[in-house]
Amino acid sequence: MDRTHLVDEITGHRRMRRNRKADWTRRLVQENRVTVDDLIWPVFVVPGSGIIEPIPAMPGVNRMSVDKLVEATREAADLGIPAIATFPNIEMELRDETGSNSLEANNLINQATIAIKKAVPNIGIITDVALDPFTSHGHDGILRNGEIVNDETVEQVARAAVMQADAGSDIISPSEMMDGRIGAIRQALDAAGHQNVGIMSYATKFASAFYGPYREAISTGGLLKGDKKTYYIDPANGTEAIRDAALDVEEGADMLMVKPGLPYLDICWRMKEAFGLPTFAYQVSGEYSQIKAAAMNGWIDGERAMLETLLAFKRAGCDGVLTYFAVEVAKILSKR
């Protein structure tokens, strides 16, 4: 008796569900996985000691003084997280028009690097040279007569990069989107003998609505005059983003980043396909907070949504993700 069904004839005897029929076969054919090796943990550091300060707009995320950050970093390293990315929230009185505190060798970000390197030498430290945590106006560069001046900013961030490398930073990750910054930083690092310090370029940083909670975390939201559209990329422009990334590749970037993450998965894919360099996405504060807020209201399964978004980055070609979920995810993965 022929038990062929109409569906067999329609599909040519190919049934996609055969590979989905049981847990063991689904695991066998799974194309992408999230592991602890994919995680970079962005952290916020504040002056003082003994401080763990919750950030209201980012439930579960804290600003930490250097001593507490060292403890948290040790926990992250013990969980197997490969690297952290540090962002300082410095005193308002140290912020000025040019972000001059970025050039202080003993500034907060460098103090954190020195302390972490001493206490937790087996974790990577990624530091940013953008000026927004250091400026009185909240912009990523030097403000002159209402304009963010490109070339002077590039000179300053290149000098800051050397100081960060001197402090022990493993990777400089410039986010201020000035033209020519990657080449200038590479030349400055090499001239200072830091040939082994890498550059993870914020190759495509978009003028996004998803940065709001981050600006609260480093206390720049209330300072910002105007917007950042003269130096961040228009969210409408994918081809321009790839051209921007291409320049960073030519100038010597070792790794590339897309920021924000989930709304720009197409850029992740295009960048990985175009250049083949290690590619990362930054799952930014707004992406984090919307998942947290919905989960806290019982509207979605927060853990599943968190893991699904990270898997989406891997599927889109990313080699890793900067995510505020890093420690939470690492704990979950350690129990599997």
N, C-alpha and C positions, 0 to 999 in steps of 0.2 A: 504494500500500500504506500503510495507516494504521499508523504506528509508535507510536501512543499507548500508554503503559504504564499498568498499574493504579495506579502511584504518581501519574501525572498526574491521574487521576480522583480519587484520594484527596485530593490537595493542591489541586485546582482549578487545576492547571497552574502553581502557584506553587512554585518550588524555591529555598529559601534558599541552597543551596550555589552557585548561579550566581555570586553576588557574592564567593564565597570561592575561585574556581577558580584564580586566579593571583596572584602577588605584586602586580602592578600594580593589579589591581582591589581587592585587600584594602587597599592603601594609599589608593586613591581613596575608599573608603567608610568609612575609619576615623573613628570619632566623637570620640575623645579622644586627646590626645598629651601626653606629658611633655616640657617644654622647660626650658632652664636658667632661664627667667623664673619658673618655678614653685617655685624652691628657696630656702629660708631655712636657713642653716647655724648650728646651735647650737654654741657653743664654750665651753670652760672656761678660766678665767684664774687663775693663781696668783701670789703675791708673788715678787719676785726678778728675776733676769735670766738669759738664756741657758738657760732651762729648757724642755725638751720631755719630759713625763713620761707614759708610757703608762698607760692605765687598764685594769687586768687584766680587769675585767668587761665592757669595751667594746672588743674587739679593733679596732685601727686608729684609735682615738680617743685624743687626748692632752690632758693639762692643759698649758697654755703660759703662760710669763711674758709680760708685756705686749710686750716687744720681739719675741719669737717669734710672738706672736699678730698683731702688725702685719704681719710677713712672710707669715704664713699668710693673712691677710685680703687682702693684695695679690694673692696667687695666686688667691684666690676671686674677687676683682673682675676679674682678667684673664680668668678663665674665664666671666665674665658673670653670676655669682651676684648677685642684686639686693641681698641683705641678710644680715647675721649677727645672731644673738641671743646675748648674752654672759651668762655665769653665773660668779660669783666663788667661789673656794675660799679663804677668808681664814684667817689664823692663828687657832688655837684660843683664844689669850689675848685676842683682840679680840671674841670672841663672849660675849654675856651674855643675861640673861633677857629683855631688851626689844629685842635686836638694834640697839643704839644706834649701831653703826658704819655702819648704813644712812644715818644722818644726817650723816656726815662728808663734807664736800664733796670731800675728796681721798682718798676710800676707793678700794679696788681697782677696783671696777666703773667708777667715774668716771675714774680714771687711764687705764683701757683705752680708754674712749670718747674722751677727749681725744687720746690718742696715735694712735688709728685715724683719727679725723676729720682730724688734721693730715697723716697720711701717705697715707691712702686716702680722699679726700673724696667719691669717687663711689660709695661703697657705703653702703647704709642700715644704721643701728645700732638694734637693738631691745633694750631693757633691761627687766628685771623688777624690781618693787619688793617682792616677797614677802620676808619676813624670815628664811626658813629658812637661808640661807647665813650669817646674822649672829647667830642665836640659839644659846645654849648647850644648848638642849633640842631643837633640830631642827624646831620647829614654824614655821609660816608667819606666825604672829602673836605678839602679846605674851601671855605666860602669867601669869595671876594666880590664885592659889589653885586650881590645877588646871583653870582654864578659859582658853580662848583668847578674850580680850576683843575684841569686834568693833569698838566705836566708837573706842577708843584706838588700835587697830591702824590703822583707816582714817585717823585724823589723821596718824599717823606715815608711812604709805605715801604719802599725798598730799604731805607735805613732802619725802620722799625723791624722789618723781617730779619735783618742781621742780628739785631738785639734779641729777638725772640729765639733765634737759632743759638746765639751765645748762651742763652739761659737753659737750653736743652730741648727746644721744640724739635720734633722729628719731621713734621710736615707743616709748611706754611700754606695757608688756604685763604688767599685774598678774595674778599667778597665785594669790594667797593666798585668794581666794574669800570675802572678807568682804562682808557686805551693804552696799550703798551706796558701794562704793569707786570705781566708775567715775565717778559724778557728782561725788564729792569731788575726785578727781584732775583731772577736766575743769575744775572751778571753780578749783582751785589753779593749774593750768597757765595758764589764761586770765588770772587775776589777776596772774600773774608775767610776762605778755606773751608766753607761748608758745602763741599761738593756732594756729600751724602744726605743732605737735608732735601727732602722732596717738596714738590709744589702740587697741591691739589687745587686746581683752578675752579672757582665758581664760574664755569665757562658760560653758563646761561642762567643768569639771575633775572627773573622777571619782575616787573612793577606790579606786584600782586597785592590782593586784599587779604592774603592769608598770614601776613606777618604781625598782625596786631598784638597778640599775646606776648610775642618775643620782645616787642618794644616796651611793653610793661615790665618785662623781666629785667631789662637793662636800663630802665627808666629814661628812655629817649622819646617815648610817644608824645608826651606833653611839650617836648622841646622842639619838635620838628616844625620847621617853617617851610611851607609849600610841600611839594612831593619830590619823588626821585625819578621822574620820568625822563629827565635829560641824560641819565646814565644807566638805569635799568632798562631791560628789553620790554617792548610792548607785548603783552600776552597774545596779541593777534598774530605775531610774526614768528613763524617757525623757520623759514629759510634764513632770515637775518640771524636767528639764534645759532644756526649751524655755521654760518659765516664767522660769527663771533668766536665760537668754539675753535674753528679752524685756525684763527689767528693765535689763540692760546697754545694750540698744539705746535704751531710753527715756532713760537717763542720759547718752547721748552717745558710746557706743563707735563708732569709725569702721570697725573690722574685728572679726570674731569668730573664736574658735579653739575647736576640740574637742580634748580631751586625756584619755586616749590617742587614737590614731588608728584603726587597723584594726578593733579590736573595737567601734568606735562609728561605723561608716560610716552607720548609720541616722540617727544624730544629725546627722552632716554634711549628709545629704540634707534632713532635716526643717528644719534651721536655715536652709539656703540657700533652701528653698522658702518658709519663713515670713517671712523678713526681707529677702532679696535683698541683704544686705550682703556685701562681700568676706569669704569664709569660708576658714579655714585649718585644717589638722589638724596636730597635733604627733605625729609618728611617734616615740614615746618610746624611752628607752634599752632597755627590755625587748623591745620590738618589734625594734629594731636588733640586739640581742645574740642573740636566738634565731635570726635569719636567719644572722648571722655564725657562730654556734656550729655550726649544722646544716651550713653550707657548709664549714667547716673540717674537719668529720668526713666530708665527702663524701656527705652524705645528700640534699642538694638542690643545684641549680645556683644559687649565691648571687647571681650577677649577674642572672639571669632573675627570681629571686624578688624581688630588690630593685626592679627596674623594674616588675614586675607589681603590687607593692603600691602604688607611687607612682601608677601608672595607675588603680588602684582608687579612690584618693582623688579623682582628677580626675573619674572616672565618677560618683562620689557627690556631685559638685557643688562640690568644693573649688577655690578659685582658686590655692592653693599649699600647700606642705607644709614644715613645719620638720622637717628630717631630718639625722641624722648621716652619711647617705650623700651629702650634697649635693656635696662636692668630687669624690667617686668617680663620681657620676652625671654631673656636668658634664664630666668628662674623657671619659667614654664618648660623651656626646652631641656633643662637639666633633669627634669622629672620624667621625660619621655624615654 
